[in-house]
């Protein structure tokens, strides 16, 4: 007994866990300092005390002291061969409690109680669980790949954005999401991360299931092991397709008429500036045609704006179809249009285009149950004879258009 007990006592004193040894009646046989530190028990309490009496000194530190007292009484009362549970303290600490009955020598039964501090492990598990919940609940795609670009982790956000279930895509190369023309981009990212360099946030286009193009904003970071070695790459991809579409729409409205789809005044000004610079540099002519529809206001007022809008769309298409790819027809607003002929050989070329436009616009318009007729008065200005800048050319064409109206409408007037 003495030899066995001495060995047991040596073990108790050398272990980093909190240990306590009692007999069948709860009398203390030995304990170590980690046990005292864990329960924060004054040394004098341990003198000639039974285990059950000590409960009163520390059970109040636990979140559920009644459960602790009850389970301990059951262990002593039924002399369970072995028992395991978790003790949670009010201050946030957590310990695994393990107790086992054993025989030292002959009929001498003792119970060894061990207490392992798992606070950090529990905190790490809680953090890991929170992180996993955040990853799974994120609207963004969170993708982890190894250093060979093989996808190892795929969250619910990635499933929603790209259309692949995790079981379909995990184990595949990230290149399954990337169009061939962007493979070099991916290789560059992999090379930067492997060499320990920072990868800047970037926007690109990836493929969803069925090669559906998806605009994404991507943030990249290295995944490291406990020794700091880079073992993978994590990427957060946000779907910015709607934002891109909105940007394109805003840019479109800044340069095009929303009704007819023709260039607006701002885009016309840019194109005229470029055309004038080219004409000056290479010594050729260009023409500006100011087109005003005859009798449109009467139709619009009598039949309504819906018919008027449909009529303007047809007018725009008829004019566009009579011009070269290099020319521009722009809607200034209402029933006024500007045609820019970016290069002509003579003023007669502009007159020929004006005749084609008047003929096209004079054809009947069949809208709903109505057959409508329109005409057009056109004023022509020529660079450089009528003016050498945008404002003078437009002003000259406007004046010529009013001259055409004064001469009886549905005709053109030029220099």
KEVODO-288484 format. One record per residue (C-alpha): residue in one letter; x, y, z. Coordinates in steps of 0.05 Angstrom, whole numbers, plus 5000, padded with zeros to 4 digits. Layout:
N
AXYZ
...
This chain:
415
X500050005000
X505450495020
X509450354956
X503350424912
X501051054947
X507951364942
X507951244867
X501051534862
X503052154902
X509152254858
X504752234796
X499752724827
X505253224842
X508553184774
X502453254728
X500253924699
X492953744709
X489153874773
X489053204810
X485752974874
X485752274905
X480452074955
X478151424989
X471251124985
X468751585039
X471452225008
X477352315054
X483052685020
X489252255007
X493152734964
X492353314915
X496853774875
X497754524868
X494154574800
X488054304834
X488454844888
X489655384836
X483755154794
X478755194851
X482255764887
X481755394953
X485455665015
X490555145039
X487455125109
X480954855081
X484454225058
X486654025128
X482953405153
X477153555106
X472653075069
X471653194995
X464253295003
X465353865054
X470154225007
X464454274956
X461454844995
X467655264985
X467955224909
X461354994879
X458755704879
X464055874826
X460455434776
X454955614727
X450755014751
X452954844822
X446854404836
X448353954778
X455553904800
X453653714872
X448553204849
X453252864799
X458852834852
X454052514903
X451951994851
X459251824837
X460751704911
X454051394926
X454250864871
X461750844867
X461750924791
X467750584759
X468851194714
X465551864699
X466852454653
X463553144648
X464953874634
X465154404689
X463655124668
X465755684714
X462256354721
X468756714701
X468756354633
X473755804649
X472055084630
X474954424655
X474153694636
X472953294699
X474752564696
X474352084755
X476251354759
X475950854815
X482150424824
X485149924873
X491950064901
X493349424940
X488448904965
X481649194983
X484049914986
X479550294937
X481251004918
X478451504869
X482751934825
X479752594802
X483052964745
X481353664719
X483953894652
X483554634634
X480154674566
X478455424568
X482955604510
X480555004470
X473355184482
X474655904462
X478255674400
X472455204383
X467455764396
X471456234352
X471955704298
X464555574302
X463056324297
X467856384239
X464555784204
X457756094215
X460056754186
X463056404126
X456756004113
X452056594124
X456057074081
X452857324017
X459757333986
X463256733957
X468856504004
X473356013968
X479655673993
X484555343945
X491154993955
X497655203923
X495954803861
X489555223852
X485154633873
X478854853909
X478554573980
X473054984011
X466655273981
X461355644022
X453855754011
X455256443982
X459556123928
X453955633913
X448956203905
X453456643862
X456656113816
X451155583816
X455654993835
X454254583898
X460454463941
X460253723922
X460653903848
X466554383851
X470854183910
X477053833884
X476754203818
X481554733794
X479555463804
X480655533729
X473755223721
X471055913742
X475856323700
X475356463625
X481556243585
X483556953569
X484157093644
X488356483662
X494756903662
X491457353713
X490356753759
X497456513749
X500057193769
X495857193833
X498356493852
X505556713840
X504757333884
X501656953942
X506756383940
X512456883943
X509257224003
X507357863967
X500958253978
X495458183926
X491358823914
X483858793912
X481558743840
X475358693796
X474758173742
X469857713707
X469056973725
X464456433700
X458556143736
X455455463719
X454155403645
X459655933632
X455056483655
X459257123659
X459357433729
X462858083747
X466357993814
X470458403863
X475957953892
X479958003956
X485757513963
X489757294024
X494656744042
X492656154086
X498255964134
X499455374180
X501455434254
X508755524234
X507156104187
X508155714123
X503555894065
X499255284050
X493555574010
X489856173985
X483156464008
X479056903962
X472757293977
X468857433913
X463057923913
X458057923856
X458158633827
X454258473763
X448458913783
X453159483802
X456659423735
X450059423699
X447960053737
X454560383720
X453660213647
X446560483649
X448861133681
X454361203629
X449361053574
X444461583599
X450162083603
X451462003528
X445061743496
X437861963489
X433761463531
X427861483482
X431161373414
X438061103435
X441361643393
X447462023418
X445362623461
X448063333460
X454163163503
X456562583460
X455162993397
X459663543424
X465363043435
X464562753365
X464263443333
X470563653369
X474263043344
X471463123273
X473563853270
X480563693295
X481263153241
X478463603187
X483364153206
X489363683210
X487963333143
X484663933106
X477963633089
X470763853098
X465263623144
X457863803147
X452663923201
X445263823185
X440164123233
X433663713225
X426963973251
X420763553240
X414863903206
X407963833238
X410463373294
X407563813349
X400663773318
X400963003318
X403762973388
X398463443416
X392563113381
X394362373388
X398362383453
X405462313475
X405461553469
X404161593394
X409162173391
X414561763425
X413561173378
X413861643319
X420461943343
X423461243349
X421661083276
X424361763253
X430961623289
X431660933257
X430061203187
X435461733193
X440561253222
X439460753165
X441061293113
X447861473142
X454861173141
X457860833202
X462561413210
X456961923213
X452762113273
X445462283282
X443862593350
X437362803383
X437763483416
X430863423447
X423563473425
X423363393349
X430263693335
X436063273309
X443263403288
X446862993235
X454463023233
X457562813167
X464762703191
X467862773122
X465263023055
X468563182990
X463963762972
X457764142997
X453763752946
X454963112987
X451263433046
X445563653000
X444962932974
X444462663045
X439263193063
X434962983003
X435362253025
X433362433096
X427362853073
X425162293027
X425761773082
X421962193133
X416562373084
X414361643076
X407761483113
X407961233185
X403160683205
X402060713281
X396260313311
X390260523270
X393461163245
X397061323180
X401161943193
X405362403150
X411362813169
X416263273135
X422963553154
X426364223147
X433964163145
X439264693151
X446364543128
X453064843151
X459864653123
X466664653157
X470665103147
X466365563105
X460465633154
X464665613217
X470965323248
X468265093315
X462364713343
X458165303365
X458865683300
X457265073258
X451064913299
X448865633298
X449665673223
X445865023212
X440265263258
X439565913219
X439465523153
X433965063181
X429565663196
X430765913125
X428365243099
X422065303141
X420966003115
X421465743044
X415665263054
X418264693098
X420063973078
X426364213044
X433564383060
X437565013058
X445065083058
X450865553045
